[in-house]
Amino acid sequence: MEIEKNDVIECTIDDIGAFGEGITHIGGLTVFIPGALVGEKVSARVVLVKTSLAHAVLIKIISPSPFRVEPPCPYFRQCGGCSLQHLSYDAQLCLKQSIVKNSLKKYAGIDCEVSPVVPSPNVLGYRNKLSLPVLYDKKRGTVCGLFAKKSHRIVDIQDCLLQRAPTFETAKKAFDFACSSGLAGYDEERGKGDLRHIVVRSLGNEISLTYVLNGEKKAFERALEKELQRERPENFSLHINYNTSKSNVILGGKSRLVYGTALTRLDGIEVETHPQAFFQVNDKVREKLYKAALDRVSENINVIDAYSGAGVMSAFFARKAKRVVGIEISAAAVEVANNLAKREHLENLSFVLGDCAEKMGGVLREFSGSDVCIVLDPPRSGCSREVTDAVNDSGAERIIYISCNPSTLARDLALMDNYTSTEIIPFDMFPQTPNVETLVVLSRKKSDGL
């Protein structure tokens, strides 16, 4: 059966895609249908046909899945923030387990046991961070919200059910103040405008707000400082970040603290809520993930924490290990991490500024292979080949790999063939989305005859 654009098809969904889309196969084409679930019979209109794939929009669900539920969010069908609210939570966990298992088999040829997904205690209201783009729209003027699915069109939302309550309320107040002060949203086409993003974190008992400006806006900044001195909010900090690049990266390289101390306690450690510092977005699952990682590190061993970010996980390792060295490419994050080590009096914790691809070899040479555990917690793009090669040849007794992307995880595991995976544990860091965090424990293979 051949299909063409605008054809209406009836089909049964047999798989689910990386973004939560239903998948069916027709005439050699893989057809993606957002909103459809595995096992459902649906009708859909084809909107795009390519050589090996096609995209269609859902018209009607003829036979619904028993795992289909009503999405609680009124913006679910418009917003691109999450895509699994129509799937029951138990089924989401099963799906994510299969995503990890299938990715490892497809991209690495690893066919092994994957533990059940560690669930999130909160399936809504779990996110401690909100990033809202602020754009100039020719018809609507300055708008703030979340992007519609697969676009840069802003959906004007009044709340987000995935966020902790204070984050969205803070963001909306910040947007209203910026507009009343005369700031215009960013025009992506021309690179003009004043305000690019509003970023809010709710960590511990601290609310941290960041305005991302397209260069200095001195009148606004003076008005902002005056307003904060008048209101003097407690447990609140405010940064201004400057981003004049033409890219879609949210933060620029320069930030300044305008108000507050930007310090809060997190899992018993005082941390700095600097805009460039990375923190896992789900507090409860972060605690479970870090505990699982820490439980798998022997006492009095050396730890190399690659991609160490703000040093929070490194600090936990330092309470148990003989020595911990973190490697991080962001200068701002390393400054935050060094401050953390000083505040917590962790004299066995230090950080190396630079790309892991360039620094890993040198750090490894400081230790003998048998007394070191390597922790890898890279971005979604995974590790560079230089890092996987260095780790594979390191002789380290154990590797702990924490990944937010099953496909790049599988690719990297395949490259580290001197090691074998002994535990694979997914964590549901991101309920209502197809994303999954995975902890893998790797042990060095024994040489023949040993």
Summary of the structure (lengths in Angstrom):
residues: 450
radius of gyration: 23.6
end to end distance: 57.4
largest distance: 74.7
contacts: 1482
relative contact order: 0.10
helix: 25%
strand: 33%
